[in-house]
Amino acid sequence: MNKNNVYILEDRGIIYANGNDIKDFLQNIVSNDISKVTTRNSCFASLLTPQGKYLFDFIIVEHKNGFFLDCEKKNIELLLKQLHLYKLRSNVEFLNLSNEFVVASISKEKFLTLDGSEDKLGHTIKIFEDPILLDPRTSELGARLIINLEKLHLSLKKLELKSSNIDEYYQHSHNLGIPPTETLQLQNKIFGIECNFDKLNAIDFKKGCYVGQENTARINLKDKLNKRLFAINIIEGSISNDNTIKFENKEMGKILINDKYSYAILKYKEQKFDYNSEFICGNAKIKIIKPIWL
């Protein structure tokens, strides 16, 4: 990422969650420890099914008396519905602020030039009264600024940032094996831990119960994690969702996100699994991108 580039992540939305019970409410349902979230630290977390399957993921940032949930914009209505399902009598409130706030991404190098910044995942500071944080998944994704839309262009000008093509950010995220869009295609299909949430700091294995905790902990403790989500490159041909991936006639996985930036669930512990090999997927040939954090 170029030091002076900024990517306006129009695909991201913001939910503001507050109320007297909001901290306990989130602690009881999300996969990470909400007590980690302070004015100086943010975290990545997921909401899973009771069986531990993927539903949603988001970055949690403290804001005033509540929290921002930075999530994929097209998922917001479904996420709000799920949050209200768990609300019961809790004193909590959820507001969709996607029309008022925008998420932007800048380089780690630029972030570290700002007063108060630290080279620590999730480290959060305020810039012009808005939170900016080093991405809690990996610092290779740079830092995220959550800013009021009315102040966006003035703030970017003060920071001497130049708006850049979002496809550069998407490609960078794809090379890191982290899907920023089309995550609804993962829902109920794979376990949250298979989405690499154990490697991307979305799961706290020491916290108490949360939705999906039992299966997630069992898979981790008994070393039952045999499949992971990987970004793929298409060498030739075309693919479709749920296409089976094979190597030497042995089934290795299948396509889950069929997009410009595609992803597949793969049996990475199989003896025939090799990052350097070409795999067959329908009429296509594909290669697997090995993320630097794995």
C-alpha positions as CSV (number, residue, x, y, z in Angstrom):
1,M,0.0,0.0,0.0
2,N,1.4,3.4,-1.0
3,K,2.0,5.6,2.0
4,N,-0.1,8.5,0.8
5,N,-3.0,6.5,-0.7
6,V,-6.4,6.2,0.8
7,Y,-9.1,3.8,-0.2
8,I,-12.7,4.7,0.5
9,L,-14.4,1.5,1.4
10,E,-17.9,2.1,0.1
11,D,-18.7,-1.5,0.6
12,R,-18.4,-1.1,4.4
13,G,-21.2,0.0,6.7
14,I,-21.4,1.1,10.3
15,I,-23.8,0.0,13.1
16,Y,-23.7,1.9,16.3
17,A,-24.5,-0.3,19.3
18,N,-25.2,1.3,22.7
19,G,-27.3,1.0,25.8
20,N,-26.7,0.2,29.5
21,D,-26.3,-3.6,28.7
22,I,-24.4,-3.3,25.5
23,K,-21.0,-4.6,26.8
24,D,-22.5,-7.7,28.4
25,F,-24.7,-8.2,25.4
26,L,-21.9,-8.3,23.0
27,Q,-19.7,-10.3,25.3
28,N,-22.3,-13.1,25.4
29,I,-22.7,-13.5,21.7
30,V,-19.4,-12.6,19.8
31,S,-16.3,-14.7,19.5
32,N,-13.8,-12.2,20.9
33,D,-13.4,-10.6,24.3
34,I,-15.2,-7.3,24.3
35,S,-13.2,-6.2,27.4
36,K,-10.3,-5.7,25.0
37,V,-12.1,-2.9,23.3
38,T,-11.2,0.5,24.8
39,T,-10.5,4.0,23.5
40,R,-7.0,2.8,22.7
41,N,-7.8,-0.7,21.3
42,S,-10.2,-2.2,18.8
43,C,-10.8,-5.9,17.9
44,F,-12.0,-8.2,15.1
45,A,-14.9,-10.5,16.0
46,S,-17.5,-12.8,14.5
47,L,-21.0,-13.9,15.2
48,L,-21.5,-17.6,14.6
49,T,-24.4,-20.0,14.6
50,P,-25.0,-22.2,17.8
51,Q,-23.1,-24.9,15.9
52,G,-20.1,-22.6,15.3
53,K,-20.8,-21.9,11.6
54,Y,-20.0,-18.5,10.0
55,L,-22.7,-15.8,10.0
56,F,-21.1,-12.4,10.2
57,D,-17.7,-10.7,11.0
58,F,-17.0,-7.1,12.0
59,I,-14.5,-4.9,13.6
60,I,-15.5,-3.4,17.0
61,V,-14.5,0.1,17.9
62,E,-15.4,2.0,21.0
63,H,-17.3,5.2,20.3
64,K,-18.8,7.5,23.0
65,N,-21.0,5.3,25.2
66,G,-21.2,2.4,22.8
67,F,-19.4,0.7,19.9
68,F,-19.1,1.0,16.2
69,L,-19.5,-2.3,14.3
70,D,-17.6,-2.0,11.0
71,C,-19.1,-4.6,8.7
72,E,-19.9,-5.4,5.1
73,K,-22.7,-2.9,4.1
74,K,-24.8,-5.4,2.2
75,N,-25.0,-7.6,5.3
76,I,-26.2,-4.9,7.7
77,E,-30.0,-5.6,7.6
78,L,-29.4,-9.3,8.2
79,L,-26.9,-8.6,11.0
80,L,-29.4,-6.1,12.6
81,K,-32.1,-8.8,12.5
82,Q,-29.8,-11.3,14.1
83,L,-28.8,-8.8,16.9
84,H,-32.4,-8.0,17.6
85,L,-33.1,-11.8,17.8
86,Y,-30.7,-12.0,20.7
87,K,-31.8,-8.7,22.3
88,L,-34.7,-10.1,24.4
89,R,-35.0,-7.7,27.4
90,S,-31.5,-6.3,27.2
91,N,-31.2,-2.5,27.4
92,V,-29.4,-2.2,24.0
93,E,-30.0,-0.2,20.8
94,F,-28.7,-0.6,17.3
95,L,-28.5,2.2,14.7
96,N,-27.5,1.9,11.1
97,L,-25.2,4.9,10.5
98,S,-24.0,3.8,7.1
99,N,-25.3,7.0,5.5
100,E,-23.5,9.2,8.0
101,F,-20.1,7.5,8.4
102,V,-17.7,6.1,6.0
103,V,-14.7,3.7,6.4
104,A,-11.4,4.4,4.7
105,S,-8.1,2.5,4.7
106,I,-4.6,3.9,4.8
107,S,-1.2,2.4,4.9
108,K,0.5,1.3,8.1
109,E,3.4,3.6,7.3
110,K,1.0,6.6,7.2
111,F,-0.7,5.5,10.4
112,L,2.6,5.4,12.3
113,T,3.3,9.0,11.4
114,L,0.3,10.1,13.4
115,D,0.6,11.4,17.0
116,G,-0.1,8.6,19.6
117,S,0.1,5.8,17.1
118,E,1.7,2.4,17.9
119,D,2.7,-0.6,15.9
120,K,0.2,-2.8,17.6
121,L,-2.7,-4.6,16.1
122,G,-6.0,-2.9,16.9
123,H,-4.2,0.2,18.4
124,T,-6.7,3.1,18.2
125,I,-6.3,6.8,18.3
126,K,-8.4,9.8,17.4
127,I,-7.8,12.0,14.5
128,F,-10.0,15.1,14.1
129,E,-12.3,13.4,16.8
130,D,-12.7,10.3,14.7
131,P,-11.2,6.8,15.4
132,I,-8.4,5.5,13.4
133,L,-7.0,2.0,14.1
134,L,-4.3,-0.4,12.9
135,D,-6.3,-3.3,11.4
136,P,-6.7,-5.9,14.2
137,R,-6.6,-8.8,11.7
138,T,-3.1,-8.0,10.2
139,S,-1.1,-4.8,9.9
140,E,-0.6,-5.7,6.3
141,L,-4.1,-4.3,5.7
142,G,-3.0,-1.0,7.1
143,A,-5.2,1.2,9.2
144,R,-8.9,2.1,9.1
145,L,-10.5,5.5,9.6
146,I,-14.1,5.7,10.6
147,I,-15.2,9.2,9.8
148,N,-18.3,11.3,9.5
149,L,-19.1,11.6,5.8
150,E,-19.4,15.4,6.0
151,K,-15.8,15.7,7.2
152,L,-14.3,13.1,4.9
153,H,-12.7,15.2,2.2
154,L,-11.4,17.9,4.6
155,S,-9.8,15.3,6.8
156,L,-8.2,13.5,3.9
157,K,-6.8,16.9,2.7
158,K,-5.4,17.6,6.1
159,L,-3.7,14.2,6.2
160,E,-2.4,14.8,2.7
161,L,-3.9,11.6,1.4
162,K,-4.9,10.8,-2.2
163,S,-8.0,8.8,-3.0
164,S,-7.1,5.6,-4.9
165,N,-8.8,2.8,-6.8
166,I,-10.5,0.5,-4.4
167,D,-9.6,-2.5,-6.6
168,E,-6.0,-2.1,-5.4
169,Y,-7.3,-2.6,-1.8
170,Y,-9.4,-5.6,-2.9
171,Q,-6.4,-7.2,-4.7
172,H,-4.2,-6.6,-1.7
173,S,-6.8,-8.2,0.7
174,H,-7.2,-11.1,-1.7
175,N,-3.4,-11.7,-1.7
176,L,-3.7,-11.8,2.1
177,G,-6.5,-14.4,1.9
178,I,-9.0,-12.1,3.6
179,P,-12.4,-11.6,1.8
180,P,-13.7,-8.1,2.2
181,T,-16.9,-8.6,0.2
182,E,-19.4,-11.3,-0.7
183,T,-19.2,-12.9,2.7
184,L,-22.9,-13.9,2.7
185,Q,-21.7,-16.7,0.4
186,L,-20.0,-18.2,3.4
187,Q,-23.0,-18.2,5.7
188,N,-23.8,-21.5,7.4
189,K,-21.4,-23.3,5.0
190,I,-18.2,-23.5,7.0
191,F,-17.2,-23.1,10.7
192,G,-16.0,-19.7,11.8
193,I,-12.6,-21.2,12.7
194,E,-12.3,-22.5,9.1
195,C,-12.5,-18.9,8.0
196,N,-9.1,-18.5,9.6
197,F,-10.5,-16.5,12.5
198,D,-8.1,-18.2,14.9
199,K,-5.2,-16.7,12.8
200,L,-6.9,-13.3,12.3
201,N,-7.5,-12.6,16.0
202,A,-11.3,-12.9,15.9
203,I,-11.5,-15.7,18.5
204,D,-10.5,-15.5,22.2
205,F,-10.2,-19.1,23.4
206,K,-9.9,-18.0,27.0
207,K,-13.1,-16.0,27.3
208,G,-16.4,-17.4,28.6
209,C,-19.3,-18.7,26.6
210,Y,-20.6,-17.1,23.4
211,V,-22.8,-18.4,20.5
212,G,-20.9,-21.2,18.8
213,Q,-18.2,-21.5,21.4
214,E,-18.5,-25.2,22.2
215,N,-17.8,-26.5,18.7
216,T,-15.2,-23.8,18.1
217,A,-13.3,-24.8,21.2
218,R,-13.6,-28.5,20.5
219,I,-12.2,-28.2,16.9
220,N,-9.3,-26.2,18.3
221,L,-8.5,-28.3,21.3
222,K,-8.7,-31.6,19.6
223,D,-6.8,-30.4,16.5
224,K,-9.8,-31.2,14.3
225,L,-9.2,-28.2,11.9
226,N,-8.5,-29.9,8.6
227,K,-10.0,-27.3,6.2
228,R,-9.4,-23.6,5.7
229,L,-10.6,-20.8,3.5
230,F,-8.1,-19.8,0.9
231,A,-8.0,-17.2,-1.8
232,I,-7.5,-18.6,-5.3
233,N,-6.3,-17.4,-8.6
234,I,-7.9,-18.8,-11.9
235,I,-5.1,-19.8,-14.3
236,E,-7.5,-20.7,-17.1
237,G,-11.2,-21.4,-17.6
238,S,-14.1,-20.3,-15.4
239,I,-15.6,-21.5,-12.1
240,S,-19.0,-21.6,-10.4
241,N,-20.0,-21.7,-6.7
242,D,-19.8,-25.1,-5.2
243,N,-17.5,-26.4,-8.0
244,T,-15.5,-29.3,-6.7
245,I,-11.7,-28.8,-6.6
246,K,-9.5,-31.9,-7.4
247,F,-5.9,-32.8,-7.6
248,E,-5.0,-36.2,-9.3
249,N,-8.7,-37.1,-9.1
250,K,-8.8,-36.6,-5.3
251,E,-11.4,-34.2,-4.0
252,M,-9.6,-31.3,-2.1
253,G,-12.4,-28.8,-1.6
254,K,-14.9,-26.5,-3.3
255,I,-15.5,-23.0,-4.4
256,L,-17.5,-20.8,-1.9
257,I,-17.0,-17.3,-3.2
258,N,-17.2,-17.0,-7.0
259,D,-16.2,-13.4,-7.7
260,K,-13.5,-11.4,-9.2
261,Y,-11.6,-12.3,-6.0
262,S,-12.6,-15.9,-5.4
263,Y,-12.2,-18.1,-2.3
264,A,-12.4,-21.9,-1.7
265,I,-12.6,-24.2,1.3
266,L,-9.7,-26.7,1.0
267,K,-8.4,-29.7,2.9
268,Y,-5.0,-28.2,3.6
269,K,-3.8,-31.1,5.7
270,E,-4.2,-33.6,2.8
271,Q,-1.0,-35.2,1.7
272,K,-1.7,-34.0,-1.9
273,F,-2.2,-30.4,-0.9
274,D,0.6,-28.2,-2.3
275,Y,0.5,-24.4,-2.7
276,N,2.7,-24.8,-5.8
277,S,0.4,-27.1,-7.6
278,E,-2.4,-26.4,-10.1
279,F,-5.7,-27.8,-9.1
280,I,-8.6,-28.7,-11.4
281,C,-12.0,-27.0,-10.8
282,G,-14.7,-27.9,-13.3
283,N,-13.2,-26.8,-16.7
284,A,-10.7,-24.4,-14.9
285,K,-7.2,-24.6,-13.5
286,I,-6.6,-22.7,-10.3
287,K,-3.8,-22.0,-7.9
288,I,-4.0,-21.4,-4.2
289,I,-2.6,-18.2,-2.6
290,K,-0.7,-18.9,0.6
291,P,-1.3,-16.1,3.1
292,I,1.7,-14.8,4.8
293,W,0.1,-15.1,8.3
294,L,-0.5,-18.9,8.0
